[in-house]
Amino acid sequence: MRRASRRRRSRRYQKRRRGPMTKADLVVKIAEKTKMTKADAERALNAFLESVEATLVADGKLTLTGFGTFAVDERKARTGRNPRTGAEITIPASKVVKFRPGKLLKEVIK
């Protein structure tokens, strides 16, 4: 009887994991690979993310050799349409972060 319940749980777990990876999933993976506690892995991930944000705000570009490049790009103001009413609206200028994968990442994904 125990085996059946374990199988059911593992199947549910596998189905749930088919979606995109979340931050919590990434923390678990980091903790497993580095043999850190989940709390330490989360602190390390948060420190990395804060450093990436700070670098993009200050410099506008971050290159992780082999992985890829994050760059801040500016979008010009443009006109669009309200889908509900069809009225023309002005979409203000904004800054967006773009990612360009590096050579090693491209090779691994192929």
C-alpha positions as CSV (number, residue, x, y, z in Angstrom):
1,M,0.0,0.0,0.0
2,R,2.8,2.4,0.8
3,R,4.4,1.9,-2.6
4,A,1.2,2.9,-4.4
5,S,1.0,6.2,-2.4
6,R,4.6,6.9,-3.1
7,R,4.1,6.4,-6.8
8,R,1.1,8.7,-6.8
9,R,3.1,11.4,-5.1
10,S,6.0,11.1,-7.4
11,R,3.8,11.3,-10.5
12,R,2.1,14.4,-9.1
13,Y,5.5,15.9,-8.3
14,Q,6.7,15.2,-11.9
15,K,3.5,16.7,-13.4
16,R,4.0,19.8,-11.3
17,R,7.6,20.2,-12.4
18,R,6.8,20.5,-16.2
19,G,6.1,24.2,-16.0
20,P,8.8,26.9,-15.9
21,M,11.4,26.8,-13.1
22,T,10.6,29.2,-10.2
23,K,12.9,30.9,-7.9
24,A,12.1,28.4,-5.2
25,D,13.0,25.5,-7.6
26,L,16.3,27.3,-8.4
27,V,17.1,27.7,-4.7
28,V,16.6,24.0,-4.1
29,K,18.8,23.1,-7.1
30,I,21.6,25.4,-5.9
31,A,21.4,24.0,-2.4
32,E,21.6,20.4,-3.7
33,K,24.6,21.1,-6.1
34,T,26.6,23.2,-3.6
35,K,25.6,21.2,-0.4
36,M,24.4,24.5,1.2
37,T,21.3,24.9,3.2
38,K,18.3,26.3,1.4
39,A,18.5,29.5,3.5
40,D,22.2,30.0,2.4
41,A,21.4,29.2,-1.2
42,E,18.5,31.7,-1.2
43,R,20.8,34.4,0.3
44,A,23.4,33.6,-2.3
45,L,20.8,33.8,-5.1
46,N,19.4,37.1,-3.7
47,A,22.9,38.6,-3.5
48,F,23.5,37.6,-7.1
49,L,20.2,39.1,-8.3
50,E,20.8,42.3,-6.4
51,S,24.3,42.6,-7.9
52,V,22.9,42.1,-11.4
53,E,20.2,44.8,-10.8
54,A,22.8,47.2,-9.5
55,T,25.2,46.6,-12.4
56,L,22.4,47.1,-15.0
57,V,21.3,50.3,-13.3
58,A,24.8,51.7,-13.0
59,D,26.4,50.4,-16.3
60,G,23.5,49.3,-18.4
61,K,25.3,46.0,-19.4
62,L,26.5,42.8,-17.7
63,T,28.4,40.1,-19.5
64,L,28.7,36.6,-18.0
65,T,31.3,34.9,-20.3
66,G,29.9,31.8,-21.8
67,F,26.4,32.4,-20.5
68,G,25.3,35.6,-22.1
69,T,24.9,39.4,-21.9
70,F,22.2,41.4,-20.2
71,A,21.8,44.9,-21.6
72,V,19.4,47.8,-20.9
73,D,17.8,49.1,-24.1
74,E,15.5,52.1,-24.5
75,R,12.2,51.9,-26.3
76,K,10.9,55.0,-28.0
77,A,7.4,56.4,-27.3
78,R,4.9,55.0,-29.7
79,T,1.2,54.9,-30.5
80,G,-1.0,51.9,-29.9
81,R,-4.6,51.1,-29.7
82,N,-6.8,50.3,-26.8
83,P,-8.1,46.8,-27.6
84,R,-11.4,47.4,-25.9
85,T,-12.4,50.8,-27.4
86,G,-10.1,50.9,-30.5
87,A,-9.0,54.4,-29.4
88,E,-5.4,55.5,-30.2
89,I,-3.2,55.8,-27.1
90,T,0.4,56.9,-26.6
91,I,2.7,54.3,-25.1
92,P,5.5,56.2,-23.2
93,A,9.2,55.6,-23.7
94,S,10.6,52.9,-21.4
95,K,13.7,51.0,-20.6
96,V,13.8,47.2,-21.0
97,V,16.4,44.5,-20.2
98,K,17.4,42.3,-23.1
99,F,19.3,39.1,-23.0
100,R,21.6,37.8,-25.6
101,P,22.8,34.2,-25.0
102,G,26.5,33.4,-25.2
103,K,28.2,30.8,-27.4
104,L,28.4,28.1,-24.7
105,L,24.8,28.4,-23.7
106,K,23.7,28.2,-27.3
107,E,25.8,25.0,-27.7
108,V,24.3,23.4,-24.6
109,I,20.8,24.1,-25.7
110,K,21.3,22.7,-29.2
